[in-house]
Amino acid sequence: MSTGKPIIFISYAHADEPDKLGEGEVKWLSFVQSFLQPAVKHGVFDTWVDRQMNGGAKWDTKIEEYLRGCDIFVLLVSRHSMASNYIIDKEIAIIRERLANDENVYFYPLLLTPTPKAGLDKVTDMNLRPRDAKPFSSFPYNDRLQHMSEAANEIAEIAQQIIERKSPSRSTPPSVQPAYVHTAHLPETAYERLVGRDAELGRLDDAWADSRTNILSLIAEGGAGKSALVNEWLGRLQAENYRGAEAVLGWSFYSQGTKERATSADAFLDWALDKLGVKPATTSATAKGDAVAEAMMRRRVLLVLDGVEPLQHGPGPQLGQLKDQGLRALLRRFAATPLAQAHGLIVLTSRLAVTDIARWRDSAAPVVDVEKLSNEAGAALLRDNSVWGTDRELKAAAHDFGGHPLALGLLASFLKETQTGDLRRRDHIRALIADSDNPRHDHAKRVMESYEKEWLAGQPVLLAIMQLIGLFERPASGDCLAALRAEPVIEGLNEPIVGIDDDKWRRAVARLREVRLLAPPDPAAPNALDAHPLVREWFGERLRGTNEAAWKAAHGRLYEHLRDTTREGDEPTLTDLAPLYQAIAHGCSAGRHQEALNYVYKQRICRWIYIVGSLDSVLEFYSRHRLGASGSDLAAISFFLESLYTKAVKTLDAIDQWFVIGEAAYCLEAQGRLSESLEARRASGSGILEFPVDAVTDEILLGEIELLTGDIPAAIASANRAVAASGYRAINHAGISDRYRMIGASTTLADALLAAGDFREASSLFADAEKRQRQIQSEDRRIYHQGVSHRCALLLDKRQWVSACERAHAAFDVSAYDKFPHHIAEDVLNLARAELGAALAGAEAQRRALCFLSFGDQTWRGTNGSVQRCFDESVAALRASAINANLVGALLARAALLRCIGDWPGAARDLDEVEEIAEPGPMRLFLCDMALERARLAFARIEAFAPLNGLIDDGPPKPVLPDAAEAERLKEEARTNLGIARKLITECGYHRRDEELAELEAVLAGQRRFAELPPRV
């Protein structure tokens, strides 16, 4: 019986908990238990009533065991209980006997209903609640709730005093209370007692105590009780002051239904950073994920991530992979944390194991498959929830309903409400219809259908509330519900609730919570309503299928409410914009796609800005560029698409169909999801959408992504089409914008040819583009920045340091004038690479020829120290821009610098981040570059070769030669990476790297020394 927590015995008369409610009757036991349940959930105490006895238990023996062992005796006083011989002569008698013997037991009577004086005389020596011995039933509904809440608080205080009294002689002080606890974002779960999960609870305990475990994944289908399991464990931790945790944080991604929908971890990352007191320097999702991981490395933090599956890929080659780059960075960085540093723990729940951290499954990131409930545990769950039958019948029901906790909980409440808890009457539940995708979800759905037909059909107010909940993919806020309860009436939906008073509304909500169709109240949002995602989804789909007009009208009202009441301000945060993202979801569900796109997404999320000196305006893309919210933007854009991410809804204007697919492609690319971005780019082409928009730009963007993914032949073909569509030969007769587009097509082709190793043709195209650009320079100050930047890359490959520096200077002058931060960062990076190359080549005359570059308050000079600062600032700026391809290039370049100065751990970290970003894409050309640089790093360590070591203030110590075993390990590492590079060069046709590969393979074969190779930057 002992659980280490105070035990509360609840004594009641069965007549005060009727199976069928008559007019004005109340289920008083359920009423009292609902107020005690939050404390039970959070581990303050346990409750016991006779309904918790297992079948076959000896009635008197079991009850007497709990009467003599309980710490608090709560007596529900009524005319029924005070007329019960068993309660008076057995239960009260044992408690009074214990009091007389000075045992530690507390007698706490609650007066339910008017009771004759003869009955009250049995307890008048005790201080009755509510105060002044006025029964609960005599109060108005709201006052009754308030008085019971006060009593529940008082009982919790008594329980705490009992805990302190029982432990006066502990030699060690209790654990320090966490500095911060915030689990309001976790879903509330309704259960009396968690059954059948002892093994999983033990795994959670072990994970928290074991410094070798960084992440524990709980994997099971929806409705299997993962959230309930975590909540039970958190309650037990709370009872022990969270066992030394400095912070306990919980977040649920909520959309746990079966629908595929793009979503984002943007809001979570911002929230976690705020709660941990971390302020990252950039808005990059990857940087935010890294910052959260680093904070958890240094502190004893417990982070619970509930319902991760909306952020994972579904069936297909990427099954289980994370879509969100920020969350991926957080989990992978924390999973890889060395044991000596890992102080925190991440507990995540999902339907799918996260494949991004699969490599740590047998070490730092184990996976627990939360199995279905056993027949015995399922029978106990039914019995706990007032279902009666023989043990054999209860176990058979648990088996027939797949051991699915949600289905069994709903079955129990349905039988209790409609069949007096008689398990034999479960034939009222319709026959099972197989669900091939989620075979056990149908058990829950069949119960919900029976609920709707047999119970809710006669209770229009309750049915209307559940249909409203089905409109949401998240908890329904109080203000949104108020909008739906207001006039005018939506025919077939809200007639029963328009105009009802708050008292009746609260009673209806309480009734739905009692039968578990609604989740328990959330203390952080008392007016919000929520349900299990499968329950939400069921009622939403039913409403849409039976009354689509009401479905659309209700979503339209929610759209207008959120649109009109949101005040995001001039510089909104992601939290400020959240209602607008939600408005888009409702607006599109209402069929108002064009309006939601124009007036919410473009105008208020992306934001228009006017061009100085012009009447024209352009989109600022505020959310993406200022807040790094490409994931949130992608989630919003997905509502404008018929299929992810290649077909826009036909109700949009033609140009906007092209716009939303292009937006999807951009956001996917920003998140590193290049395979999907490639499909979107192909779909945005004018041929697929059947209207001409901008064929040149489409082909340029398509070619760029094809090049990133390593499909060099396809990139060359797309670039050739762009050149042909641009009318490049007639460039002198075109307008300035068209001429820039033509130059862009030409440099995109040069880029692809450079990757293919056609240096001659690429150089010719770059030179021609520069010549044509100079011809229009007098008319327009701008240059085609990508062309200049990539021409620099070609010159750096050829080790023409001065020419590369000159172009970086020219590009910087224009970037600084136009104030494009990521262009400025690219130019500074190219200058730094040129200076580094010159330094490695030992060309003193060249180094002296390199001029200084001024930018704001900073001066970049041709010295090694400032070159490193150039690299650092460029990486930081490109990280902030959230343009991953550019960031990867900067990280590779900085890794080369760090290798040259002997900061080998720093170089390895940069290369690990390159892999983190490039692997999911996949960015195969960058993965090849990474493998080559890892091989260089291994050879540098074997030879202790760091040519710039000692030239930088506070630089690393002078490197030393490794011992034989370490040298052999490094050689094997180089061999592995050269094998990877060779394979990628062959597969992609990436012959730009043929010469570098040959040089390094010669070193591996012992034919050359690494120190003798020409510099590669």
Secondary structure, DSSP 8 states (H G I E B T S, - for coil): ---SS-EEEEE--GGGS-SS--TT---HHHHHHHHHHHHHHTTS-EEE-GGG--TT--HHHHHHHHHHH-SEEEEEESTTGGG-HHIIIIIIHHHHHHHHTT-S-EEEEEE-S---HHHHTTTTTS--BSGGG--GGGS-HHHHHHHHHHHHHHHHHHHHHHHHHH-TT-SS------SEEEEEES-----SS--S-HHHHHHHHHHHH-TT--EEEEE--TTSSHHHHHHHHHHHHHHTGGGG-SEEEEEE----SS------SHHHHHHHHHHHT---SS--HHHHHHHHHHHHHHS-EEEEEE--GGGB--SSTTTT-BS-HHHHHHHHHHHT--TTT---EEEEEESS--GGGGGGTTTTS-EEE-----HHHHHHHHHHTT-B--HHHHHHHHHHTTT-HHHHHHHHHHHHHHSTTBGGGGGGS------SSSTTHHHHHHHHHHHHHHTGGG-HHHHHHHHHHTT-SS-B-HHHHHHHHSSS--TTTTTTTTT--HHHHHHHHHHHHHTTSS---BTTBTT-B---HHHHHHHHHHHHHH-HHHHHHHHHHHHHHHHHH----SS--HHHHHHHHHHHHHHHHTT-HHHHIIIIIIIIII-EEE-TTSS-EEE--HHHHHH--HHHHHHHHGGGEEETTTEE-TTS-HHHHHHHHHHHHHHHHHTT-HHHHHHHHHHTSHHHHTS-S-HHHHHHHHHHHHHHHT-HHHHHHHHHHHHHHHTGGGGGGS-HHHHHHHHHHHHHHHHHHHHTT-HHHHHHHHHHHHHHHHHHHTT-S---HHHHHHHHHHHHHTT-HHHHHHHHHHHHHHHHHHT-HHHHHHHHHHHHHHHHHHHHHT-HHHHHH---EEETTEEE-SSHHHHHHHHHHHHHHHHHHT-HHHHHHHHHHHHHHHHHHT-HHHHHHHHHHHHHHHTTTT-HHHHHHHHHHHHHHHHHHHHT--TTTTSSTT---------HHHHHHHHHHHHHHHHHHHHHHHHHT-GGGHHHHHHHHHHHTTSS-GGGS----
